[in-house]
Amino acid sequence: MKKLLLFTFATLMAFVAGAQTWNETFSGFATDSRGITEISIADANVAWAFAYDGADTSNTIRAITKTIDGGVTWTATDPIVLTGGINVGMSEIFAIDADNAWVVAYATGIGTGGLWKTTDGGANWVKKSSSSMYSNSASFPNLLYFFDANNGFCQGDPINGDFELYSTTDGGETWMPISGSNIENPVAGEWGYVHGYVAAGNSVWFTTSKGRLYRSTDNGATFTAHQTPIDDFGGMVVTGHSGTFTFKDDNEGWLVGDYNDVNTLYHTTDGGVSWTPMTPTGNVFSDITYISGAYLISVGASSSNAGSSYSTDGGATWIDIDAVQHTCVSFLDINTGYSGGFSSQADNSGIFKYDAGSSIANSKIDGLNVYPNPATAVINISLDKSNISNISIYDITGQEVYSLKDLDVNQVKVNSTDFAKGIYILKVVDQNDAKQTIKLVIK
C-alpha cells in the first residue's frame, strides 16, 4: 500500500521554494574552533578562506582552506608557510583561481610583512612585494584587491602622514607606490582595517578607525575620504563600536553600525558621501553584503546577537534565516555564496554554503503581477521591470503539473480551465534568476 503524503500549504511552499538557506559543511581543519574570518570567491567552483583561532583569539595563526567543487569539500592547510615570512600574521586572502591566490601578511615581530602569492594551489607561497614595501617598523598592510587580471592595489596603515598604498599593472609582478598627493590625508590617529573593503561598479572603498570610507573610482589611482555616521569601523579606537558596509553599484550602499551588539542601518545613494538612517523591521546583524542583482544578507556571530537574515526591499524589512553563529559572509552572485562558522570534526561543520534554491532566492520579484487570483478562465502573469524566464505550477501534492521554460517575454497567459479546481503554487523565475512563489486558487 502506498503511503499518503499530506502537504500543508506551508509545507508545499517550502517544497517548491527550497526550505534550507545554508548547508553547513566541514571546513577541513584538523584543529577544532577555527573560525572563518574571510572568504574570497574566484568562481562558481573555487573559493579560498582563512581562519582565526576561535578558542584563543589572541593566538596568531596562518590557516587557510579551499574548495574547488563549489563548497562541497574543503581542503585546509594549518599553518601555511610563507617563504621568507618570519613572525607574520594574515590580513587578507584574495582568490584568483584554483591554483593562484594572494595573501597579505603583517609583521608580528622581527621582519616585514607584505604580499605573498601561490601558483600551485597553496603548496608554496612566494613573496611578490619589493623589499621597500611595508618595510617601515610601523608598516601594517591590511588588504589587496585586483580590478582585473592586471590592475590592482594594496593598502596599509599611514606612514609619514599618508596611507601606504601601492598599485600594479602587471598582475602583481611589480608594485609602485601611490603618491600621497593622490590620497586624501588621514586624520590624527587614523588607520585602516584588515579585509575592510568593498568593490562595486567602478569603485572600491576601504574603511578606517575614524569611521571614514576612502573611495577610488579610477582603479586605485586616487582616493578621496568621506565620513560615515559611525565613529570606528573596527572597535580599536572606540571599544564596542564597529561597522560593515556593502554597495550595490557606484552609488547605492548600506552600512551597519554595531554599537555593543545594537545594530543601526544606514543607506546612501551618492557613493558614501552622505548617509540616511533607516528604521528597518526585523533583525539586521553585524556583517552585511549585497548579492549582485538580488538581495541583502546580514550575518552575526556575537554570542548575544548571532544569526542571519535577508532583505528583498532595500533594507526596509528583514526576515530571519537562523539564529546560529555566522562569522562572515561573501557572495559571488545569486547562485554562489558562503558564510563562515567554526570548525568541528565531530559536527562536520565550519563553513555554510548558500542554497541557491532556498527561500531567499524565492522571495520576491520586483514588479510581478498575477491576476485574477482566484482564477476562473485565464491567469495573467506579467513583469514590469524584467522578463519572464520560467513558469511552473505545482498541485497540492507538490507535483509539477504545468511549466514553460526558456522564455523571454514580459507577459504570459495560462488557460486555468485546463486545471481542476483547487489550490496550486505558481513559481515564476525572471531573466535575472530571481524567483517568487505565489499561492494560486483556481475556481
MARVEX-995217 format. One record per residue: residue number from 1; residue in one letter; x, y, z of N, C-alpha, C in turn. Coordinates in steps of 0.1 Angstrom, whole numbers. Layout:
! MARVEX-995217
i  aa  n.X  n.Y  n.Z  ca.X  ca.Y  ca.Z  c.X  c.Y  c.Z
NUM  A  X  Y  Z  X  Y  Z  X  Y  Z
...
END
This chain:
! MARVEX-995217
i  aa  n.X  n.Y  n.Z  ca.X  ca.Y  ca.Z  c.X  c.Y  c.Z
1  M  8  -12  0  0  0  0  9  12  0
2  K  6  22  -9  13  35  -9  9  43  3
3  K  20  50  9  17  59  19  11  72  14
4  L  2  78  21  -4  90  17  4  102  22
5  L  9  110  12  17  121  16  9  134  17
6  L  8  139  29  -1  151  31  7  163  32
7  F  3  174  24  11  186  24  2  197  30
8  T  7  204  40  1  217  44  5  227  34
9  F  -2  239  34  2  249  25  16  254  28
10  A  20  255  41  34  259  44  44  249  39
11  T  41  236  41  50  226  36  51  227  21
12  L  41  229  14  41  230  -1  50  241  -5
13  M  48  253  2  56  265  -2  71  262  0
14  A  74  255  11  88  252  14  93  242  4
15  F  85  232  0  89  222  -10  92  229  -23
16  V  84  238  -28  86  245  -40  98  255  -40
17  A  98  262  -29  108  273  -28  122  268  -24
18  G  122  257  -17  135  252  -11  136  257  3
19  A  136  248  12  134  252  26  147  256  33
20  Q  158  252  29  171  254  36  179  265  29
21  T  184  275  36  192  286  30  207  283  31
22  W  211  278  42  225  274  44  227  259  46
23  N  236  253  39  240  240  41  254  239  47
24  E  255  235  60  269  236  66  277  223  62
25  T  290  226  60  299  215  57  312  217  65
26  F  320  207  65  333  207  72  343  216  65
27  S  349  225  72  359  234  66  373  228  64
28  G  375  216  70  387  208  67  398  209  77
29  F  396  218  87  407  220  97  408  208  107
30  A  420  203  109  422  192  119  420  197  133
31  T  422  211  135  420  217  148  406  223  149
32  D  399  219  159  385  225  161  386  240  165
33  S  374  246  163  373  260  167  381  270  158
34  R  384  266  146  389  275  136  378  283  131
35  G  378  296  133  367  304  129  370  311  116
36  I  362  310  106  364  316  93  363  331  94
37  T  373  339  90  373  353  91  371  360  78
38  E  374  353  67  372  359  53  371  348  43
39  I  362  350  33  361  341  22  362  348  9
40  S  371  344  0  373  351  -13  369  341  -24
41  I  359  345  -32  353  336  -42  359  339  -55
42  A  365  329  -62  370  331  -75  360  329  -86
43  D  352  318  -85  342  315  -95  332  305  -88
44  A  323  300  -96  312  291  -90  318  279  -83
45  N  330  275  -87  336  263  -81  347  265  -71
46  V  354  276  -72  366  278  -64  364  290  -54
47  A  368  287  -42  368  298  -31  379  294  -22
48  W  386  305  -16  396  303  -6  391  311  6
49  A  395  306  18  392  313  30  403  311  40
50  F  404  321  50  414  319  60  407  321  74
51  A  414  315  84  407  313  97  415  320  108
52  Y  408  322  120  415  326  132  412  315  143
53  D  419  317  154  417  307  165  406  311  173
54  G  394  304  171  382  308  178  383  304  193
55  A  392  295  197  394  291  211  402  301  218
56  D  412  308  211  420  318  217  423  329  207
57  T  415  339  207  416  349  196  429  357  197
58  S  437  356  207  450  363  208  461  355  201
59  N  458  343  198  468  334  191  468  337  176
60  T  480  341  171  482  344  157  484  332  149
61  I  476  329  140  477  317  131  477  320  117
62  R  482  311  108  481  313  94  474  300  88
63  A  461  300  88  454  288  84  444  292  72
64  I  445  284  62  436  286  50  429  273  47
65  T  418  275  39  411  263  34  406  267  20
66  K  404  257  12  400  259  -2  390  249  -7
67  T  381  253  -15  372  244  -22  374  246  -37
68  I  373  235  -45  373  235  -59  361  229  -65
69  D  351  225  -57  339  218  -61  327  225  -57
70  G  327  238  -56  316  246  -53  311  245  -38
71  G  321  242  -29  318  242  -15  314  229  -9
72  V  314  218  -17  310  205  -12  321  200  -3
73  T  334  201  -7  345  197  1  355  208  2
74  W  362  209  14  372  219  16  385  212  21
75  T  397  217  16  410  212  20  417  223  27
76  A  421  220  39  427  230  48  442  228  49
77  T  450  239  51  464  239  54  466  248  67
78  D  471  242  77  472  249  90  485  245  97
79  P  496  253  97  497  266  91  502  266  77
80  I  500  276  70  507  278  57  521  284  59
81  V  530  280  50  544  285  51  546  296  41
82  L  548  309  46  551  320  37  566  321  35
83  T  571  318  24  586  318  22  592  331  25
84  G  601  331  34  608  344  38  600  352  48
85  G  588  347  52  579  354  61  582  348  75
86  I  588  357  84  591  353  98  583  362  107
87  N  576  356  116  568  363  125  558  372  118
88  V  549  366  111  539  374  104  525  367  106
89  G  515  376  106  501  371  107  494  375  94
90  M  482  369  91  475  371  79  465  382  80
91  S  464  391  71  454  402  70  443  399  60
92  E  447  392  49  438  392  37  442  380  28
93  I  431  374  22  433  365  11  425  369  -1
94  F  431  368  -13  424  372  -25  426  360  -35
95  A  414  354  -39  414  343  -48  415  347  -63
96  I  423  340  -70  423  342  -85  416  330  -92
97  D  421  318  -89  415  305  -94  420  294  -85
98  A  418  282  -89  422  270  -81  436  270  -77
99  D  445  275  -86  459  274  -84  465  287  -78
100  N  459  298  -82  465  311  -79  457  319  -68
101  A  464  324  -58  458  332  -48  469  341  -42
102  W  464  351  -35  473  361  -28  470  361  -13
103  V  480  363  -5  479  365  9  486  378  13
104  V  480  386  21  486  398  27  489  395  41
105  A  502  398  45  506  394  59  513  406  65
106  Y  511  407  78  517  418  86  527  413  96
107  A  537  421  99  548  417  108  543  416  123
108  T  546  405  130  543  404  144  556  405  153
109  G  567  406  146  580  407  154  591  411  144
110  I  602  405  145  613  408  136  610  404  122
111  G  612  413  112  609  410  98  599  420  93
112  T  594  418  81  584  427  75  573  419  69
113  G  562  426  68  550  420  61  551  422  46
114  G  540  419  39  540  422  25  529  413  18
115  L  532  410  6  523  402  -3  529  389  -7
116  W  522  378  -5  527  365  -10  517  359  -20
117  K  522  351  -29  513  345  -39  516  331  -41
118  T  506  323  -43  508  309  -46  503  307  -61
119  T  511  298  -68  507  295  -82  505  280  -83
120  D  505  273  -72  504  258  -72  494  253  -62
121  G  483  261  -61  472  257  -53  474  258  -38
122  G  484  265  -33  486  267  -19  498  259  -13
123  A  504  251  -22  516  243  -17  527  252  -13
124  N  530  262  -21  541  271  -18  536  286  -20
125  W  541  294  -11  537  309  -11  550  317  -12
126  V  551  325  -22  564  332  -25  561  347  -24
127  K  569  354  -17  568  369  -15  569  376  -29
128  K  559  384  -32  560  391  -45  562  406  -43
129  S  561  411  -31  563  426  -29  577  429  -28
130  S  581  441  -31  595  445  -31  600  447  -17
131  S  613  448  -15  619  449  -2  616  462  5
132  S  612  472  -3  609  485  2  594  486  7
133  M  586  477  2  572  477  6  569  473  20
134  Y  562  481  27  559  478  41  571  475  50
135  S  582  482  47  595  479  54  597  488  66
136  N  589  498  68  589  506  80  585  498  92
137  S  591  501  103  588  493  115  573  495  119
138  A  567  506  115  553  509  118  543  504  107
139  S  549  498  96  540  494  85  531  483  89
140  F  519  484  84  509  473  86  500  472  74
141  P  503  462  65  494  460  53  481  454  57
142  N  470  459  52  457  455  55  450  446  45
143  L  451  451  32  442  444  22  448  446  8
144  L  443  438  -1  446  438  -15  434  435  -23
145  Y  434  442  -35  422  439  -44  427  441  -59
146  F  422  432  -67  425  433  -82  412  436  -89
147  F  413  447  -97  402  451  -105  400  442  -117
148  D  411  436  -122  411  427  -133  423  419  -132
149  A  427  412  -143  439  403  -143  452  410  -140
150  N  452  423  -144  465  430  -144  465  441  -133
151  N  454  448  -131  454  460  -123  449  458  -109
152  G  456  462  -99  452  460  -85  459  470  -76
153  F  455  470  -63  462  479  -54  462  472  -40
154  C  471  476  -32  471  471  -18  472  483  -9
155  Q  467  481  3  466  493  13  472  489  26
156  G  479  498  32  484  497  45  482  509  53
157  D  485  508  66  482  520  75  492  532  72
158  P  488  544  77  496  555  73  510  555  78
159  I  519  559  70  534  560  73  538  575  68
160  N  544  582  77  548  596  74  537  604  69
161  G  525  603  74  514  612  71  505  607  59
162  D  508  596  53  500  591  42  497  576  43
163  F  485  572  39  483  557  38  493  551  29
164  E  498  539  33  508  533  25  501  524  14
165  L  500  529  2  493  523  -9  502  520  -20
166  Y  500  509  -27  508  505  -39  498  500  -50
167  S  502  501  -62  494  496  -73  503  488  -83
168  T  496  479  -90  502  471  -100  495  471  -113
169  T  502  470  -124  495  470  -137  499  457  -145
170  D  507  448  -138  511  436  -145  508  423  -136
171  G  496  424  -130  492  412  -123  499  409  -110
172  G  506  420  -105  513  418  -92  528  415  -93
173  E  533  414  -105  548  411  -106  556  423  -101
174  T  551  435  -103  558  447  -98  547  456  -92
175  W  552  464  -81  543  473  -74  549  486  -73
176  M  541  497  -75  546  510  -74  538  518  -63
177  P  545  526  -55  538  534  -45  528  544  -52
178  I  517  545  -46  507  555  -50  511  568  -42
179  S  512  579  -50  517  591  -44  507  596  -33
180  G  513  601  -22  505  607  -11  496  618  -16
181  S  500  625  -27  493  636  -32  480  632  -38
182  N  479  619  -41  467  613  -47  457  606  -37
183  I  461  607  -25  454  601  -14  450  611  -3
184  E  437  612  -1  433  622  9  440  619  23
185  N  445  629  29  453  627  41  445  621  53
186  P  451  612  60  445  607  72  444  617  83
187  V  434  616  92  433  624  103  442  618  115
188  A  444  626  125  452  621  136  447  608  142
189  G  455  598  143  451  585  149  443  576  140
190  E  443  578  127  435  571  118  444  560  112
191  W  438  548  110  444  537  103  433  529  96
192  G  438  519  88  428  510  81  426  497  88
193  Y  417  489  82  414  476  89  415  465  79
194  V  419  453  84  421  441  75  408  438  69
195  H  409  433  56  398  429  48  386  439  49
196  G  388  452  51  378  461  53  375  469  40
197  Y  372  462  29  369  469  16  357  463  9
198  V  351  470  0  341  466  -9  343  472  -22
199  A  341  463  -33  342  468  -47  329  466  -53
200  A  324  476  -61  312  475  -68  312  486  -79
201  G  306  482  -91  306  491  -102  320  495  -106
202  N  323  507  -107  337  512  -110  344  517  -98
203  S  340  514  -86  345  519  -73  350  508  -64
204  V  359  512  -55  364  504  -44  365  513  -32
205  W  361  508  -21  361  516  -8  369  508  2
206  F  376  515  12  381  508  23  378  516  36
207  T  378  509  47  374  515  60  386  520  68
208  T  382  529  78  392  534  87  387  534  102
209  S  397  536  111  394  536  125  386  549  129
210  K  385  558  121  377  570  124  364  571  117
211  G  359  559  112  346  558  106  345  565  93
212  R  356  565  86  356  571  72  358  560  62
213  L  352  563  50  354  554  38  363  561  28
214  Y  374  555  24  382  560  13  377  554  1
215  R  375  562  -10  369  557  -22  378  560  -34
216  S  379  550  -43  386  553  -56  376  549  -67
217  T  376  557  -78  368  554  -89  377  552  -102
218  D  390  552  -100  399  551  -112  410  540  -110
219  N  405  528  -106  414  517  -104  425  519  -94
220  G  422  527  -83  431  529  -73  442  540  -75
221  A  440  548  -86  450  559  -88  448  570  -78
222  T  436  573  -74  434  584  -65  423  579  -55
223  F  424  585  -43  414  581  -32  409  594  -25
224  T  396  595  -23  390  605  -15  383  599  -3
225  A  382  607  8  376  601  20  363  608  24
226  H  354  601  29  341  606  33  337  600  47
227  Q  333  609  56  329  605  69  315  598  69
228  T  314  587  76  302  580  77  296  583  91
229  P  283  579  94  277  582  107  284  575  119
230  I  292  565  116  298  557  127  312  563  130
231  D  317  560  142  330  566  147  341  557  145
232  D  339  544  143  350  534  142  345  522  135
233  F  353  517  124  348  505  117  353  492  124
234  G  363  493  133  369  481  138  370  479  153
235  G  365  489  161  364  487  175  378  489  182
236  M  388  494  175  401  496  181  403  510  187
237  V  395  519  183  395  533  189  384  534  199
238  V  372  530  195  360  532  204  356  517  207
239  T  359  513  219  356  499  223  341  496  222
240  G  338  485  216  324  481  214  317  486  201
241  H  324  495  194  319  501  182  326  495  170
242  S  318  492  160  324  487  147  314  489  136
243  G  317  485  124  307  486  113  312  478  101
244  T  302  475  93  305  469  80  296  476  70
245  F  299  474  57  292  481  47  292  473  34
246  T  283  476  25  282  470  12  276  480  2
247  F  279  477  -11  274  486  -22  268  477  -33
248  K  257  482  -38  250  476  -50  257  480  -63
249  D  261  493  -63  268  498  -75  276  510  -71
250  D  279  519  -80  288  531  -77  281  540  -67
251  N  268  540  -66  261  550  -58  254  544  -46
252  E  246  533  -47  238  529  -36  245  518  -27
253  G  244  521  -14  250  512  -5  243  512  9
254  W  248  503  17  242  502  31  253  500  41
255  L  251  505  53  261  504  63  255  500  76
256  V  261  491  83  256  487  96  266  492  107
257  G  261  500  116  269  504  127  266  495  139
258  D  276  489  145  274  479  156  279  486  168
259  Y  269  490  177  272  496  189  269  487  201
260  N  280  480  205  278  470  216  266  460  213
261  D  267  455  201  257  445  197  243  451  194
262  V  242  464  193  230  470  189  232  476  175
263  N  226  471  165  229  475  151  220  485  146
264  T  226  495  139  219  506  132  222  506  118
265  L  212  507  109  213  506  95  212  520  88
266  Y  222  522  79  222  535  71  222  532  56
267  H  218  541  48  216  540  34  222  552  27
268  T  229  549  16  235  560  7  231  558  -7
269  T  229  569  -14  227  569  -29  237  577  -36
270  D  247  582  -29  257  590  -36  271  585  -34
271  G  273  572  -33  286  566  -32  292  567  -18
272  G  285  571  -8  290  571  5  293  585  10
273  V  290  595  2  292  609  6  283  613  17
274  S  271  609  16  261  611  27  253  599  30
275  W  248  598  42  241  586  47  228  590  54
276  T  218  582  52  205  584  59  202  572  68
277  P  198  574  80  195  563  89  182  557  85
278  M  181  544  86  169  536  83  163  531  96
279  T  150  528  95  143  522  107  137  509  102
280  P  146  499  100  141  486  94  132  478  104
281  T  124  469  98  117  459  105  124  446  105
282  G  126  440  116  133  427  117  148  429  122
283  N  155  418  122  169  418  127  179  420  116
284  V  188  430  118  199  433  110  211  429  118
285  F  219  420  113  231  415  120  243  424  116
286  S  255  421  122  266  430  122  274  430  109
287  D  273  419  101  280  418  88  270  418  77
288  I  272  427  67  262  428  57  268  427  43
289  T  261  422  33  266  421  20  254  422  10
290  Y  256  427  -2  246  427  -13  249  416  -23
291  I  239  408  -26  240  398  -36  237  404  -49
292  S  247  404  -58  246  410  -71  232  407  -78
293  G  225  417  -82  212  415  -89  201  410  -80
294  A  203  410  -67  192  403  -59  190  410  -46
295  Y  196  406  -35  191  409  -22  203  413  -12
296  L  199  417  0  208  420  10  208  408  20
297  I  220  404  25  220  394  36  229  400  47
298  S  225  397  60  233  401  71  235  389  80
299  V  247  388  86  251  377  95  257  382  107
300  G  257  375  118  264  379  130  269  367  138
301  A  279  369  146  285  358  154  286  360  169
302  S  282  373  173  282  376  187  273  366  195
303  S  278  363  207  270  353  215  256  359  218
304  S  255  372  219  242  378  222  235  383  210
305  N  241  382  198  234  387  186  239  379  174
306  A  236  366  174  240  357  164  229  353  155
307  G  232  351  142  222  347  133  224  352  119
308  S  214  350  110  215  356  97  201  360  92
309  S  200  369  83  187  374  79  189  380  65
310  Y  178  383  58  178  388  44  167  398  42
311  S  170  407  32  160  417  29  159  418  14
312  T  146  418  9  144  419  -6  138  433  -10
313  D  138  442  0  132  455  -3  141  467  1
314  G  154  464  -2  164  475  0  167  478  15
315  G  165  468  23  168  470  37  157  475  46
316  A  145  477  41  134  481  49  129  470  58
317  T  128  458  53  123  447  60  133  435  60
318  W  135  429  72  145  418  73  138  406  78
319  I  141  394  72  135  382  76  146  373  81
320  D  144  367  93  154  358  99  155  345  91
321  I  168  341  90  171  328  84  173  318  95
322  D  182  321  105  185  313  116  191  321  127
323  A  194  314  138  200  321  150  213  315  154
324  V  221  310  145  234  304  148  245  314  144
325  Q  257  311  148  268  320  146  273  319  132
326  H  274  331  125  280  332  112  291  343  113
327  T  303  339  111  314  348  113  317  359  102
328  C  313  356  90  315  364  79  306  360  68
329  V  305  368  57  296  364  46  302  369  33
330  S  301  361  22  306  365  9  298  359  -2
331  F  295  367  -12  287  362  -24  294  366  -37
332  L  294  357  -46  298  360  -60  287  365  -68
333  D  275  359  -67  263  362  -74  251  355  -67
334  I  240  356  -73  228  350  -67  229  335  -65
335  N  238  328  -72  239  314  -71  250  309  -62
336  T  260  317  -59  272  313  -52  275  322  -40
337  G  274  316  -28  278  324  -16  281  315  -5
338  Y  288  320  5  292  313  17  292  322  29
339  S  291  316  41  293  323  53  302  314  62
340  G  308  321  71  318  314  80  312  308  92
341  G  318  298  98  314  292  110  327  288  118
342  F  325  278  127  336  273  135  338  258  132
343  S  351  254  130  353  240  126  351  231  137
344  S  345  219  134  343  208  143  343  195  135
345  Q  353  187  138  353  174  130  341  165  134
346  A  337  166  147  326  158  152  313  162  146
347  D  311  175  144  299  180  139  299  183  124
348  N  311  180  117  312  182  103  308  196  99
349  S  314  206  106  310  220  105  321  229  101
350  G  318  242  99  329  251  97  326  262  87
351  I  319  258  76  315  267  65  301  265  61
352  F  293  275  59  280  274  54  279  277  39
353  K  274  269  31  272  271  17  258  275  14
354  Y  256  286  6  243  291  3  236  282  -7
355  D  223  279  -4  215  271  -12  207  280  -22
356  A  211  279  -35  205  288  -45  191  285  -47
357  G  186  273  -43  172  270  -44  164  273  -31
358  S  170  281  -23  164  283  -9  153  294  -10
359  S  147  296  2  136  305  3  140  320  0
360  I  153  323  2  158  336  -1  156  339  -16
361  A  161  329  -23  161  330  -38  147  329  -44
362  N  137  326  -35  123  325  -39  115  335  -32
363  S  120  347  -29  112  356  -21  104  366  -28
364  K  109  373  -38  102  384  -44  108  388  -57
365  I  100  390  -67  104  396  -80  97  410  -80
366  D  106  420  -81  100  433  -82  92  435  -95
367  G  79  439  -93  71  442  -105  63  430  -110
368  L  62  419  -102  55  407  -106  40  410  -104
369  N  32  407  -114  17  408  -113  11  395  -117
370  V  2  389  -109  -6  377  -112  -20  380  -109
371  Y  -29  379  -120  -43  382  -118  -51  375  -129
372  P  -64  373  -127  -71  373  -114  -66  362  -105
373  N  -68  363  -92  -65  352  -83  -74  354  -71
374  P  -84  345  -70  -87  333  -77  -90  335  -92
375  A  -87  324  -100  -88  325  -114  -99  315  -119
376  T  -107  319  -129  -117  310  -134  -115  306  -149
377  A  -109  315  -157  -107  312  -171  -93  314  -176
378  V  -86  324  -171  -73  327  -175  -65  333  -164
379  I  -52  330  -164  -42  335  -154  -33  344  -161
380  N  -32  357  -158  -23  366  -164  -11  368  -155
381  I  1  366  -161  14  367  -154  22  377  -161
382  S  26  388  -154  34  398  -161  44  404  -152
383  L  55  409  -158  66  416  -151  67  430  -156
384  D  69  440  -147  70  453  -151  84  458  -153
385  K  94  451  -146  108  456  -147  118  446  -152
386  S  113  434  -156  122  424  -163  114  415  -171
387  N  120  405  -177  112  395  -185  112  382  -177
388  I  101  374  -181  99  361  -175  108  351  -182
389  S  115  342  -174  123  331  -179  116  318  -178
390  N  111  314  -166  104  301  -165  91  303  -156
391  I  82  294  -159  69  294  -151  67  279  -148
392  S  64  276  -135  60  263  -131  47  264  -122
393  I  39  254  -123  27  253  -114  27  239  -108
394  Y  25  239  -94  25  227  -87  12  225  -80
395  D  7  212  -80  -5  209  -73  -2  207  -58
396  I  -13  204  -50  -12  204  -36  -3  192  -31
397  T  0  182  -39  10  172  -35  24  175  -38
398  G  26  187  -44  40  191  -48  44  186  -62
399  Q  35  180  -70  37  176  -83  37  187  -93
400  E  47  189  -101  46  199  -112  36  195  -122
401  V  26  203  -125  16  200  -134  16  209  -147
402  Y  24  219  -147  25  228  -158  38  236  -158
403  S  44  238  -170  56  245  -170  59  251  -184
404  L  65  263  -184  70  269  -196  85  273  -193
405  K  94  269  -202  108  271  -199  114  280  -210
406  D  125  286  -206  134  294  -216  126  305  -223
407  L  118  312  -216  110  323  -221  118  336  -221
408  D  114  345  -228  120  359  -228  109  369  -231
409  V  99  369  -223  87  377  -225  83  384  -212
410  N  76  395  -213  72  402  -200  57  398  -196
411  Q  50  390  -205  37  386  -201  33  372  -206
412  V  26  364  -198  22  351  -202  7  349  -198
413  K  -1  343  -206  -15  339  -203  -16  324  -202
414  V  -21  319  -191  -23  305  -189  -38  302  -188
415  N  -43  292  -195  -57  288  -195  -60  280  -182
416  S  -67  286  -173  -69  280  -160  -80  269  -161
417  T  -87  269  -172  -98  258  -173  -91  244  -176
418  D  -78  244  -178  -71  231  -180  -68  224  -167
419  F  -71  231  -156  -68  226  -142  -80  223  -135
420  A  -80  213  -126  -91  210  -117  -91  222  -106
421  K  -103  224  -101  -105  234  -91  -96  231  -79
422  G  -90  241  -72  -82  238  -60  -71  248  -58
423  I  -62  244  -49  -51  253  -46  -38  248  -53
424  Y  -31  257  -58  -18  254  -66  -8  264  -61
425  I  5  261  -65  16  271  -62  22  274  -76
426  L  22  287  -78  29  292  -90  43  297  -87
427  K  52  292  -94  66  297  -93  71  304  -106
428  V  75  316  -104  80  324  -115  95  327  -114
429  V  102  326  -124  117  329  -124  119  340  -135
430  D  126  351  -131  128  361  -141  142  359  -148
431  Q  145  368  -157  157  367  -165  170  369  -157
432  N  168  375  -145  180  377  -135  181  365  -125
433  D  173  355  -127  172  343  -119  166  346  -105
434  A  159  357  -104  151  359  -92  139  351  -92
435  K  134  346  -81  123  337  -81  113  341  -71
436  Q  100  338  -73  89  340  -64  79  330  -65
437  T  74  325  -54  63  316  -53  50  322  -48
438  I  39  319  -54  26  325  -50  15  315  -49
439  K  7  316  -39  -4  307  -37  -15  311  -48
440  L  -19  301  -55  -29  303  -66  -41  295  -64
441  V  -53  301  -65  -65  295  -63  -73  294  -77
442  I  -77  282  -81  -84  281  -93  -98  276  -90
443  K  -109  284  -94  -123  280  -92  -129  274  -104
END
